[in-house]
Amino acid sequence: MTSVEEKLRLIKEGAGVYVNPIYFKSLVWSLRYLTSTRSDINFAVGLISRFMKNPRQSLLQVAKRILRYIGVLCEERKVYVAYLGEHSGNRNPEEIEDQHHSYLRSVKGSQEEAKASHIYSYKNVINGFSALLTPEEASKLSEMDGVISVFRSQARELRPQTTRSWDFTYLLEANGDPSRVSGDALLKRANYGKDVIVGVFDSGIWPESQSFSDAGMGPIPSSWKGVCEAGEAFKSSNCNRKLIGARYYAKEYEAVYGPVNSKVDYRSARDKDGHGTHTASTVGGRRVANISSIGGFANGTVTGGAPFVRLAAYKVCWKLPNETSKDACSDASIIKAFDDAIQDGVHVISVSLGGDRGRPYASDGIAIGSLHASKNNIVVACSAGNNGRNGSSTVTNVAPWLITVGASSIDRMFPSTMVLGNGLNIQGQTITPFSQMRNQPLVYAGDVEVPGTTSSSTRGYCFNGTLSQSLVRGKVVICRFGGVNQSAEVRRAGGVAAVLGKPPTDIFQVEPLLHPGLTITYADVNNAVSYTRTSRNPTVTLNPGKTVVNVSPAPFMAVFTSLGPNGIDPNILKPDITAPGLNILAAWSEASPPTSSPYDNRIVKYNIISGTSMSCPHVSAVAALIKAIHPDWSSAAIRSAIMTTARTTNNVGNPITDARGNVANPFHYGSGHFQPSKAADPGLVYNATYNDYLLFLCYARSPLVPNCPNVVPSPSNLNYPSLAIANLNRPITVRRSVTNVGTANSTYQVTIEQPLGYSVNIFPSTLRFSQIGEIKSFNITVQATNTAQRKVFAFGSFTWSDRVHLVRSPIAVSSS
């Protein structure tokens, strides 16, 4: 009998199309199911279920139907988003979806194929849809009346991009004086964020975590209109008065990768990655005592920044098949989540997602969704990205209507020492538990490899299968570079511990290894290797790691945090702010090991990871607290309060540095390190409206605004809490307005830190207010001097003060 694979091959060749191997495999599975089932065919199984109209149809008919109509089988078809703006009128959801199908019918040729290609309709606030299209179909669709933009739905990787972070934040704000720490006072003033709702766009949530207990919490706010969507291993009863909502968005993932495999991910809001659970608990996790990482590191009381906020999880990220460390978070799903979250009634949205660099607003799902959120006065905080190692203009999520968050350290380290037999003491870092190992034999990986398994460029790196068991057994092994996988290789070969090299900028970013060991700098690796080759019997003593707090200087900028200038529009300074993102302990999914290594089978309830994904929810939490204290403030006012009250000095009073020890600048940290208590009382705020953002887009000639006035202000004139001017070729004057939110009768004076090579003047230099809510405007004139360096940004600032409040704005300026 002809095999199912052979039948499909013949059908495929007859249809004359190329079938993507991923979907070929999925279809084969579905066909096998059909051929083995005599009756009661389950129409929900696999791809067949969408096209089996009659149980008596032949396998050939069904397969032909799939090959003709399902776009994912054709290699050239991809998921596109068609953005139509916002809804007007009172159309019901069916009418909206019919309209979307009519657009698709116009490019597809039939209603049946239009429906088969359709993925999502955005029906609440955002008007648009996503579908499987060829490039030609997408081009044709983009030319139709009513269509603002059509763009490929790109998958963003989920990359990590707590006990100490909040304590450190409030201690830093108090300049290290415990008697002046005001964190508890802020929380009480905000009622711990009790009735503020934060939507978290991520990989889902582990609802059983202690961090999401609703003990002692009151009824769900009546403003909440969302749902708790049931799915695989997730019941509606998994929600409670803390986790009040959960949704998941699997349609695009399944259109591209086939049905969700339960071994890879849950087809529900349940988190199989850990990232979403970590970010949600950082925003609003309850206080849980005696929590630590593996081995007892970082022990203390874990808490979110706003422990009584209500959380809603929107699962937009899915683990990729055959990948241990990558998730796909696509534009089509993200826009759908924004559309739902706005309708559900969230007040803050936390988005710890990003790409490699900024993207044009009209083809960026986060930019489009957050623009609609801003119109509804919802604060959106996003991670700046983890590509700082790749240099300047790597910052992502650069739209001026959202908060872009960089990552910096806290004052906690995990030192561990190794003492060589010659007495040389080398300090490293570890959060891997082990007892002291005295006088152990020491070898360099490059000297104990299996012949032929490495080259000159890979020697000493402890790659899988390279170490000789006979030469390694019972010894400590030095690997030139490494992490969890290298420690696993040392374990496989019988080594007792691993010493792993890292760049000096990365040494403080830790992870729990699979085998006893620590990380040291490359320079120290060279010293240790030299010792092994000059000593007859090289030995080493390894001392266990420990948790040390009150380390200085802190914070410093994490090496991975993405950098400005803004690659889409350098006249908007990004990132906006920095917050703790290095070695953050928070809740974790019990379906995911603490590392991404395929050799890691450990289960933990709390985990330490790093990234701008970790810093973003810190700012989201502060935005929620400010929202609770000032419910009538706009999202722009809340962003302004966070930015203008930030600090640029560390816990010893010196300027914040980068990971190399060089003085950092606004392209690292924006306005500086956030100060939550001060942000709740900023004195003045820079407000901006939805219409201001539309005018900004008009200047950029973005298709998001099809009808623009003839004259629009420059981007530098947007009423933003920072000032960026790129390619200055003549004196320029921009305008800013501030709203008094401090005391009724107050007078503010301005001081200016001049950027090197430029002259900045502000008029008037004094602002007098007589009431709360009063608005005053001022002009800022910037011109280059003879000492200005062309094409190089210089930095400064201006600060308004009434002797109580300091309202500081950074300046970044370059000349052409």
N, C-alpha and C positions, 0 to 999 in steps of 0.2 A: 504494500500500500504506500502511495506517495506520502512523504512526511509533510507535516504542517509547514515546515520551513520551505520545502520545495514548492508546495502549493502557493505560498505567499510570494516566492521568487517569481513564479510564472505570472501571477497576477500583477506583480509589480512591474515586470518587463512589459506586459501587455498594456499597462496604463501609461508607460513611457515616462515615469517620474523617478527621480532619485529619492530614496527613503533614508532619512537620517538613521544611523545604526541604533541610537538610543530608543527611538520609537519603533523601529523594526523589532527589537527585542521585546518591547512592551506589547506589540501587536501579536507577536508569536505566542507570548504567554496567554493572551486573551483568546486566541484561536484554539490553543490547546485546551483551555477551559471549556470552550464550546463543544469541541469534538469529543470530550469525555463526559458530557452531560446529556442525558436523554430527554429529560423533562424538567419543568420548573426552572428554566434558565434564569439566573440571577442577573437582572438588567443593570445592577449597580456595579458589576465587576468590570474593571479595566476600561479600555477604550471602546470595546464592543458595545457596552451598555448605551452609549450615546447614539448608536446608529442601528441597533437591532429593533426594527419597527414591528416585526412579526416573528414569533418564535419558530415559524416554519420556513423562514428564509434560509436559503442555502448559504454555506460558508463562503462560497464564491461571491454571492450577491452582497453579503455583509462586508467582505473585504474590499470589493470594488467600491462600495459606498464610502467606506472609510478613506480609501486612497483618493477618491475623487473630491471629497468634501473637507476632510480634516487638514487644516493648514499646517499643523506641526509636523506632518509627515514629509512635507516638501522642504528641502534644505534651504531654499531661498526665502521662505516665509519666516518672519520674525514678529514679535509682539511690538505694536506701536500704540502710542497714546494719542488720541485726538482730543484736543482741548477746545471747548466751545465757550468758555467764559463762565458766567454765573447764570443761575436760573432766574427767569422772570415769569410772572404770571402764576397761576395756580394749577399747573398740570399735575396729574397724579403719576405715580411711578411707572404705570403701564404705558401711559402716553409718552413719557420721556424715553423709555426703552424702545418703543415703536419708532420714535424719531431717530434714535441711534441706529436701529436696524435699517431704516430707510437710507441713511448715509452709506451703510455697508452694502446694501442691495445695489446702490448706484455704481459701486466699484466692483462688486462681485458678480452681478448679473442675475442672481436669484435669491429669493427670500431664504431658501433652505441653506445655501452656502453662507449667506450673511449671518444667520443664526449660529451656524457651526463655527464660524470664525470669531464670534463675539466672546469676550472674556468678562469684562466688567462694564457696568454703566454707573456713572457718578450722578446720583439722583437727588441729593439733599441740598447742598449749597453749591458745590462745583458741578458744572455741566460739562460732560465729556464721556468718553468711553475708551476702552482698549480692545484691541482685536489683533488677530493674526493676519498680516498683510505682506504682500511682496513690496519691494521698493517702488515699483511702478504704481501699485494700488495706493500706497501711502502718498505718493506724489500727486496722484489724481484727486485723492481725498483732500489734500491740503489746499487745493484750488477751488474747493466748493464754497458756496456762500454760507456764512455762519461759522466756518471753521477758522479758528485763530491760529492754531499751530498743530502740527503732527510731528511726533518725534519717536525715535526708538526708545523703548522701555529698557533702560540699562540696569543691570544688576550691580548694586553696590556691595562690596564685601563687608561683612561684619567683622571688624578687627578691633579688639581691645587695645580698638583705637582707642559707716565703717568705724572701727574702734577708735582710731587716732585722728582721722582727718578732720572731724568736726572739732575735737578738742584743740587741735593745732590751730585751726582757723580762728577760733575765738581767742586763743592765747596770743596769736600773732596780732590780732586786732587790738588787744590790750597791751601791746608792746612788751609782752613777756611777764606782765605783772598779774599773777593769779587773782589778786584782790579786785582787779578791774575787769575780769572776764564777765561778759554780758550775755552769753549765749542763752542761759536759762531765762533771763529777763525778756529777751527777744521772743523766745518760744511761748512764754506765758502771755506776752502782749498779743501774739498771733493766735493764741489758743491752740498752739501746736499745729496750726493749719487745718483744724478740725473739719470744716465744711468746704475746703478747696479740693477740687478734683483734678488730678494729674493723669493725663494719658501718656503711656510709655510705648513708643513704637520700637519694637525690638524682636527678639526671638521667642517671645512668650514668657511664661512665668511658671514657677513651681509653687502652687498655691498652699501646699502643706507646710512651707517654711514657717518657723516661729516668727519670722520678721513680718509675716502677713496675718498675724492673729488679730481678731477684732475684739478681743476682751476689753470690756469697759468703754467701747465706742458706742455712740448714739446712733439713731436711725440714719439711714441713707438720705442725703439731701434730696428734697423734693424736686430740685432742678434737674436731677439726673434722668435722662431719657434713654440711656443705653441698655444693652442686654448682656447676659452672660451666656455665651454661645457654647453649647455642648459639642463634644467631638470625641475623638479617640482618647481614652483615659482621662477625660475631663468632663465632669458633670456640671450642670448649672448650680448644683449645691456646693461646688468648689469655691464659688464666690461667697462673700460675706460682707460685713459692714466696713471692712478695710479694702478688700479687693472687690469693688462693686461692679466691675464689668470686664468682659473678655471677648475678644473677637479674633478670628484668624482668616487669612487671605491666601488660599492655596490654589486658586484657579490658574493664575499665570504660571506658577511653578509647575503645575501638572500639564499645562499646555506645552511647556518647554521640555520638561524632564520625565513626563509620564506620571502615573499615580504615585502618591506619597508612599514610600516604603516604610512600614512601621519600625523596621530595624534601623532606619536612618533618622527618622523624625516622627513626631506625633502629628496626625492630621487633626489638630486641635490647637487651642491656645497654650497647651502644656509645653514647657521649655525643655528641649533635649540638648541644648547647647550650654546653658548656664549664664550666658551674657545678659539676656533679658531679665532674669531673676536678680542678677547682680545690680544692674542699673536701677531696677524698680525699688529694690531695698535701699539703695543709696539715696534715692529721692525721699521715700516715705516709709522705710522699714521701722517697725516698732523697736523699742529698747529691749535687748536680750542680753542678759548678763553671762559672764564666763564663756565667751566665745573666742575661738582662736583658729588659726590656720593649722594644717597638719603639724603635729609635733609640739603644739602649744605655743607657737610663735604668734606675736601680736595679740596676746590675750587681753581681754577687757570686755566692756559693754559695747556691743555693736548697736548702731542706731542709724536711721535715716535722718536727713536734715530737717524734715518736717514730719515727725513720727505719727501725727494723727490725720495727715491728708488721706483722702480716698484715692485709690489707685484703679486705673482701668488699663488692661493690657491689650495691645493691638499687635498681633503677631504678623509681621510683614517679612520676616527673615526665615529662611529655611535652609537646613543643612543640605549641602550638595551631595549627590550620589558619589560614592567612592572617594570622598574627601573627608579628612578628619578635622581640618581646621578652617574650612571655608563655609560661609553661608551666603546665600543670594538674597538680596533685599531690593526688589525691583521697583521702578518708578510707578508702574501701573498699580501695584499693590499699595504703595505708599500714598498715592493720590486718593485711592479708595479709602484708606484708613483716615486720612485728613477729612474727607467728605463725611465719614461716619462720626468721627470724634467731634467735629464742630456741631453736628446735629445732636450728638449725645449729651452735650453740655459740659465738656471739660473746660477748665480755666487755664491750664498750663499743659503744653505738650513737650515732652522730652524725647529728643531724637538723637541717639548715640550712633549715628550712621554717617557715612561719608564716602567720598571717592578719592582718587589720586590728586585731583586739583578741582578748582571751581569750574562750574559749567554754566553756559548761557542760561539765563533765567527761563526762557521759553521752552527749554528742553531739559529742565531740572524739576523732577517731581516734588522734591522738598521745597524748592523755591515757589512753585505754583501753589502747592497746598498751604504753605505757611502764609502766603499773601492773602488767601481767603481767611485764614485764621486771624490775621491781623485786623481784617475788616470787622471780625466778630470779637475783637478785643481779647484774643487768646494769646498768651505769651508762648513763644516757641524758642526753645534753647536747643542748639545743635553742637555736635563735636566739630572741632576745627580740622581734624584729620591727624593721621599718624605718619606722615611722610616728611617730617622735618629733616631726616637724614639726606633727602634728595635736594635740599636747598631752598632757595627763595621761591615765592609765588606758588607754594604747594598747598596753601590754606584752601579748604573747601567749605561749602555752605556759607557763601559770601553775600547773600541777599541782605539789604539793609533793614529789612523788616523782621529779622530774627537775630538772636543772640548767638554769636560764634565763640566757642569756648576752647581755649588752649589748656595744656596740662603742665603742672609743676609738682614739685615734691612736697612732702611733709617732713616733720622733724623726727622721723623714726628710721632706724637702720637695723640691720641684722648681721652684725660683724661675726666673723669666724676667722681664726688664725691658723696658719700652718708654719711649723718651725722645722727648717731643714736640718740635717745632721751636722752641718757646719755652723749652726747657730743663727742663720739668717731667719728673721721673723717676717712673714708675709701676711698682710691682712687681706681677707676676702669677705664675701657675703654669702649667706645661705639661709634658707628656711627649710632645709632638709634635716630631720632629726637624726642624730647619731651620738654615740658616746665617744669620749676621748680615745683616739687611736695612737698609742705611743710606739715610736721607733719602728714604723712599718717600712718594708722595702719599697723604694720609689723608682718608677721607670717612666721614660718618655714614650708616648704612643708610637712615634715615628721609628723607635728602635725595637718595637715588639709587634710588628705587623706581619700578616701572612704575605709572603712574597707574591708580587703581581697584583695585589688588590688596591694599590694606591699609585699615584703618580707624583711627580715633584710638586704639583700644585695642591694635592690632597693629603700628602704625608703628614701624619700627626694629628689628623682631625677626628679620629675615632668614628669614622663612618661605619654604618652597619656591615658586619661581616669582615672587617679589616684586621681586627686584633687576634693575635695568636693565643689560644687558650693555654698552651704549654708555657708561654713566656710571661703571661699576665697573671695567672692564678696566684692568689694570695698577696698581690701587690697593689699599691696605690698608683694610678695611672694619670699622667699629665696629658691632657688633650689641648691642642693649640686653640681650639675654639669649641664652643658647645653649649648644650643645654640638656633637656630631658632625654633626647634620643641618644646623645653621646654617653650619658650616664647609663643608659640601658645597654649600650654596647659594652661598656666596661663590666657591667654585671654579667652579661652573657659570656664574656671571656673569662670570668672567675675573679676579676679584680675586687679588692675589698673597698675601694673608694675611687672617686674621680675628682681631679682638679681641672677645672675648665677655664679656658681663657676667654676674655671678653674685652672689647675696647674700653678705655677708661670712662668714656661717656655712658656706657651701658652697665657698668659694674654694679650699680645700685638697684637695677631692675631685676627682681628675683622671681624664682618659680620653684615649686617643690620637686626636687629631682626624684628619680626612681631608685636611686642608690646613694649611699652616703657620699657627700662631696660638697664642694664649695666652688665659687667662681672667683678668679683673680684677674688682674689686668694683663694685657699682652706683655708689657715690660717685665712683670713679675714671672710670667711663664718663661720668658727667655732666661731669666736668672735661675729659675728652678731647673730648666733643661740643661743649662751650662753646668750646674752642680752635678746632675746625674751623669754627665759625660766626663767629669774630672775627678769623681770620687770612685773608689774601688767598690764600696758598699753603700750606695746612697740610701738614706733613710729619711723619714719625715714623721713628725707628730702632728696630728690633726686635732684641733680643739673645737668642740661643738659650738654652734652659733647661739646667739642670744638676742633678745629684743632690747634695744636701747632707744629711749626717747629723749627729747630736748636736745637733739643734735643740731649743730649750727655749722655753716649758715643754711637756713631754710626760709622760704622755699628757693629752689633753683629750677630753671625750666628743664623739663624732660627732653632728652635728645630727640625723641620721636615726634614731638609736637610740631604740627605743620606751621609754616611760616608765611608771613606777608612778603611783599605787597599783594594786594588783591589782584588776581590774574584776570578777572573779568572787568573790573573798573577800579583802577588804583586810586581814584578820587573818593573811595569809601574805604576807610581804614579797617582792616580785618587782620587777626581776630579781634574780638571786642574785649575779652577778659581772660584771666587764667584762674584755675582752681585746682585742688588736689586731684592728681591722676596717676600718681606713681605708687605702686604697691598698696592698693586699696583693698581692704577686707570687707566683704559683704556676702549676702546670701548666694547660694549656688543651687543648680539643679542636681538632684540626686540621681539623674539618669546620665550625667556627664562626668567624666573624670576631671580632676583639677587642672590638667594640662591637655594640650591637643595631640599629644604623642599617641600613636597607634599601640604602643606597648603599655599604656597606662590604663589599668583596670580599677583604680581606686575610686571610692565614693566618698564625697564630703558634703557637708551641709553649708559650709562657708569657705570662701576661697579668696586668695590674694591674686589680683591681676592688675595690669597697668594699661593706660591708654587715655586718649581724649574722650573715649566712651565713658570713662570713669569720672572725669572732671565735669562733663556736661550735666549729669544728674545732680551734682552739688549745686550748680547754678539754678537748675530747675527747682530744687527745693527752696532756695532763697526766694526765687520769684513767687513761689506758692505762699511763703510766709508774708511777703510784702503784699500780695493779693489779699490775704486774710486781714491784714492791718488796714490796707487802703483799697477796699473793694471797688471804689469808683475810679481808680487810676487806670489810664490806658496802658496797653502793652508797651508802647514807646516810653512812657513815663517810668515804668518798672525797669526797663532796660537801662534808661538813663540813670536811675538811682543806683543800680548795681555798678555801672561804669564810672560815674563821676566820684564815687566814694572809695574807689580802689586805691591800693597802695603800691608803690614801686620799690620799696625797700624790704629787706629780709629781717630775720629775727635778731640780727646784731646791728641793724640800722644802716647797713650798706646797700647799694643798689642790687636788685635781683640780677643774678647772672644766668648764663646758659649752662649747659651740662659740662662745658669745657672750662668754666670759670671766667669767661669773658662777660663784660657787662651786657645785659640783655637790653632790648629796645621794644617799642610798640609792635614791631613785626613778630615778636615772640609772644607778648602778653597783652597787646591791645592797651587798655587803660591801666592794667596792673592786676594784682591779686585781689580777689573780691573780699569785702568786709561786710558780712551780713547785717550786723547791728547798725552800722553806720548807713547802710543802704536803706534801712527802714526810715531814716530821718535825713534825707539828702539836702534839705534846704531849698534847692532849686532843681527843676527837671527840664530837660529838652523834650518837648512833645512833638509828635508827628502823626499825621492822619493817613488813612487809606488813600485819599486823593493826593497827598504829598508823594506817596510811593508811585502812584500812577504817573505823575508828572516826572518823577525820576526815570521811570521806564520810557516815557516819551523822549526824553533827552537821549537815552540809549538806543532809541529807535527799535525798541523791542516789539515784536508782533503781539505781545500780551495786551497791548493797548492800541487797538486799530484806529481810534479817532483821537487825535491830539491837537491842542491849540498850536497856533503858529509860533508863539514865543514860549519857551519853557526855561526854567532856571537850570544852571549847570549842576552836576551831581554834588559838587562841593558846597552848594547852597542848601542841600537837604538839611533840615534841622536836626543834625546828628550830634551825639555827645562827644564826638572826636572830630578832628579836622585833617583831611588829607587833600593835598593839591599836587598833582603829577604834571611834569613837563611845563613848569611855569616859564613863560617867555616874556612876560610883562607884569607890572604890578596888577594885582587882582584884589577886589574887595568882595567878601562874602558876608552873608547876614545870618545871624542866629537869634533865636528868641528863647527866653527862659520863663518858666512859670513858678511863682512863689508857692512852695508847699511847706515852708518853715514857720516863722513867726510873722504876724501881721505887719508890724512896723519894723522894718529891717533895712539895712543899707549894706550893699556888697561892693567891695573894691576888687579890682582885678590886678593880678601880678602875672608877668609873662616870663617864661624861660625861653629865650630866643634860640631857634634852631641855628646851628653853626652855618654862617654864610647867608643868612636871611634876616630881614627886618620885619617884625610883626607889630602892628599897632592896632589897638582896640579903642573904639569910640562909641558911646561914652565909656569912660573908665570907672564910673560909679553908677550903680543902679539902686534906686530908692523905691521900696515897696511900702504900701499902706494897708494892704489886705491880702489874705490868703487867696490864691487863685489868680492874682494879678499877673499880667504878662508884660515883660519888658524886652526890647530888642536892642541889639548892638551890632556894629559893623567890625569886621576883621580885615585889615589890609595887609597883604603879604607881598614882599618884593625881594628879589635876589640882590645881594651885594657883590662886590668884586671878588670876594673869597668863596663864593658858592661853587661847589663841584658839580659839573654837569652830569646828568643822568644818575646821580647818587642821592639817595634820600638822606635828609637831615631831620633830626627830631627835637622837639621842644614841647612846651605845654603852656596853657593859660589856666589860671585858677581864680575863681570868684570866692570871696570870703566875707562873712559878716562877723568874724572872730569866734563863731560857734561852729559853723559849717565850712568845709573846704569842698568846693565844687570844681574838680580838676578835669581838664580835657587835654588829651595828648594831641600833638601836631606832627604830621609827617609831610615833608615837602621836598620836591625835586625840581630841577630846572632842565629845560630842553637844550 
